[in-house]
Amino acid sequence: MFPTFPKPLALGALLLALPGLSFAQQGDAQARCRSGEGGFDKQVSACSEVLDGQPDAAARLNALVRRAGAHFRSGRTDEAIADISQAIALAPDNATVYRARGMMRNARSEHELALADLDKALELAPGDTGALRHRAQAYQALGQDDKAVADYNAILAKDPGYASEFKPACLSLDEATRQRVLVNWPACDK
């Protein structure tokens, strides 16, 4: 099986990296929503306060994404997906929110749905290594190793530094598939 990444940590890093979603210093609730100070439940409450305050579109998007992340990290995946889906409705051209929902769906073993989101993320941001990695994981979970390998090879072509991170994934492949990978993925060699 391909490597798994600590989902709360990976999603937290993803959500912090959203471009153009910073808050103007407009209040305590926004600061608490942004920082997550006090734990996930307090972050959810703070983000809900922001949303109740009828913020502008960028602040609303940021609050939804951060609340989705807090829900996800606390195990409330239904709420997380509902919030990130609202974020997608607000910003349908934002690849990062599609990647976040794809990652959440992968975590719930909803791999077909994850593929749709990750394909959309890659349509909007071709070559996004995070979306490629999560799509590769979905492909592998669905038994589509050739497609998974193609995505991992695309990542490695952009950044060979990922090779050691992906070695466990490569070693989990059947021998015939592994032989096709060796050309681009030297770390796959036993």
C-alpha positions as CSV (number, residue, x, y, z in Angstrom):
1,M,0.0,0.0,0.0
2,F,1.2,3.5,-0.7
3,P,2.4,5.6,2.3
4,T,-0.1,7.4,4.4
5,F,0.5,10.8,5.8
6,P,-0.7,12.1,9.1
7,K,-4.0,13.4,7.7
8,P,-4.6,16.1,10.3
9,L,-1.1,17.4,10.0
10,A,-1.1,17.2,6.2
11,L,-4.5,18.9,5.9
12,G,-3.5,21.6,8.4
13,A,-0.5,22.4,6.3
14,L,-2.6,22.4,3.2
15,L,-5.2,24.8,4.7
16,L,-2.5,27.2,6.0
17,A,-1.1,27.4,2.5
18,L,-4.3,28.6,0.8
19,P,-3.3,31.6,-1.3
20,G,-5.1,35.0,-0.8
21,L,-7.1,34.0,2.2
22,S,-5.5,36.1,4.9
23,F,-7.7,38.0,7.3
24,A,-7.6,41.7,7.7
25,Q,-7.3,42.5,11.4
26,Q,-11.1,42.8,11.9
27,G,-11.8,41.3,15.2
28,D,-11.1,38.7,17.9
29,A,-13.2,36.0,16.3
30,Q,-11.3,36.2,13.1
31,A,-8.0,36.0,14.9
32,R,-9.2,32.9,16.9
33,C,-10.5,31.3,13.8
34,R,-7.2,31.9,12.0
35,S,-5.0,30.7,14.8
36,G,-6.9,27.8,16.2
37,E,-5.8,28.9,19.6
38,G,-7.7,26.9,22.3
39,G,-8.3,23.8,20.4
40,F,-10.4,22.6,17.5
41,D,-13.8,23.2,19.2
42,K,-12.9,26.8,20.0
43,Q,-11.6,27.3,16.5
44,V,-15.0,26.0,15.1
45,S,-16.9,28.4,17.3
46,A,-14.7,31.3,16.3
47,C,-15.0,30.5,12.6
48,S,-18.8,30.2,13.1
49,E,-18.8,33.6,14.7
50,V,-17.0,35.0,11.7
51,L,-19.5,33.4,9.3
52,D,-22.5,34.7,11.3
53,G,-21.0,38.2,11.0
54,Q,-21.7,38.2,7.2
55,P,-18.0,38.8,6.2
56,D,-16.8,39.6,2.8
57,A,-16.3,36.7,0.3
58,A,-12.6,36.2,1.1
59,A,-13.1,36.2,4.9
60,R,-16.1,33.8,4.4
61,L,-14.0,31.5,2.3
62,N,-11.1,31.5,4.8
63,A,-13.5,30.9,7.8
64,L,-15.2,27.9,5.9
65,V,-11.8,26.4,5.0
66,R,-10.4,26.8,8.5
67,R,-13.6,25.5,10.2
68,A,-13.5,22.5,7.8
69,G,-9.9,21.8,8.8
70,A,-10.8,22.0,12.5
71,H,-13.8,19.7,12.0
72,F,-11.6,17.2,10.1
73,R,-8.8,17.2,12.6
74,S,-11.4,16.5,15.4
75,G,-12.9,13.6,13.4
76,R,-16.1,15.3,12.3
77,T,-15.6,14.5,8.6
78,D,-19.2,15.1,7.6
79,E,-19.1,18.6,8.9
80,A,-15.7,19.1,7.3
81,I,-16.8,18.0,3.9
82,A,-20.0,20.2,4.2
83,D,-17.8,23.3,5.0
84,I,-15.3,22.6,2.3
85,S,-18.1,22.1,-0.2
86,Q,-19.5,25.5,0.7
87,A,-16.0,26.9,0.1
88,I,-15.9,25.3,-3.3
89,A,-19.2,26.9,-4.1
90,L,-17.7,30.3,-3.1
91,A,-14.5,29.7,-5.1
92,P,-15.1,27.2,-7.9
93,D,-11.8,28.1,-9.5
94,N,-9.6,27.5,-6.4
95,A,-7.6,24.3,-6.9
96,T,-6.6,24.2,-3.2
97,V,-10.2,23.7,-1.9
98,Y,-10.8,20.8,-4.4
99,R,-7.5,19.3,-3.2
100,A,-8.6,19.6,0.4
101,R,-11.9,17.9,-0.2
102,G,-10.2,15.2,-2.3
103,M,-7.9,14.6,0.6
104,M,-10.8,14.4,3.1
105,R,-12.6,12.0,0.8
106,N,-9.5,9.8,0.5
107,A,-9.4,9.7,4.3
108,R,-13.0,8.4,4.3
109,S,-12.1,5.8,1.7
110,E,-14.4,7.6,-0.8
111,H,-11.8,7.2,-3.5
112,E,-13.9,7.6,-6.6
113,L,-15.2,11.0,-5.2
114,A,-11.7,11.9,-4.2
115,L,-10.5,11.3,-7.8
116,A,-13.2,13.7,-9.1
117,D,-12.0,16.4,-6.8
118,L,-8.3,15.8,-7.4
119,D,-8.8,15.7,-11.1
120,K,-10.5,19.1,-10.9
121,A,-7.7,20.5,-8.7
122,L,-5.2,19.3,-11.3
123,E,-7.3,20.8,-14.1
124,L,-7.1,24.2,-12.3
125,A,-3.5,23.8,-11.2
126,P,-1.7,21.3,-13.5
127,G,1.3,19.6,-11.8
128,D,0.2,20.4,-8.2
129,T,2.3,17.8,-6.4
130,G,-0.1,17.6,-3.4
131,A,-3.0,16.8,-5.7
132,L,-0.9,14.3,-7.6
133,R,0.2,12.6,-4.4
134,H,-3.4,12.3,-3.1
135,R,-4.7,11.2,-6.5
136,A,-2.0,8.5,-6.6
137,Q,-3.1,7.3,-3.2
138,A,-6.7,7.1,-4.5
139,Y,-5.7,5.2,-7.6
140,Q,-3.7,2.7,-5.5
141,A,-6.6,2.2,-3.1
142,L,-8.8,1.4,-6.2
143,G,-6.2,-1.1,-7.5
144,Q,-5.2,1.2,-10.4
145,D,-1.4,0.9,-9.8
146,D,-0.4,2.0,-13.3
147,K,-2.2,5.3,-12.8
148,A,-0.8,5.7,-9.3
149,V,2.7,5.1,-10.7
150,A,2.2,7.7,-13.4
151,D,1.3,10.3,-10.8
152,Y,4.2,9.4,-8.6
153,N,6.5,9.6,-11.6
154,A,5.1,13.0,-12.5
155,I,5.9,14.2,-8.9
156,L,9.4,12.7,-9.1
157,A,10.1,14.4,-12.4
158,K,9.3,17.7,-10.8
159,D,11.1,17.0,-7.5
160,P,13.3,13.9,-7.2
161,G,13.5,14.7,-3.4
162,Y,10.3,12.8,-2.9
163,A,11.9,9.5,-3.9
164,S,12.8,8.4,-0.4
165,E,9.3,9.4,0.9
166,F,7.7,7.2,-1.7
167,K,9.9,4.2,-1.3
168,P,7.4,2.2,0.9
169,A,4.7,2.9,-1.7
170,C,6.9,1.6,-4.5
171,L,8.0,-1.5,-2.6
172,S,4.3,-2.4,-2.1
173,L,3.7,-2.7,-5.8
174,D,3.8,-6.1,-7.6
175,E,7.1,-7.0,-9.2
176,A,6.0,-6.3,-12.8
177,T,4.8,-2.8,-12.0
178,R,7.9,-2.1,-9.9
179,Q,10.1,-2.9,-12.8
180,R,8.4,-0.3,-15.0
181,V,8.9,2.2,-12.2
182,L,12.7,1.7,-11.7
183,V,13.7,3.8,-14.6
184,N,12.2,7.0,-13.0
185,W,12.2,5.9,-9.4
186,P,15.6,4.6,-8.4
187,A,14.6,4.4,-4.7
188,C,12.2,1.7,-5.7
189,D,15.0,-0.8,-6.2
190,K,15.2,-3.2,-3.3
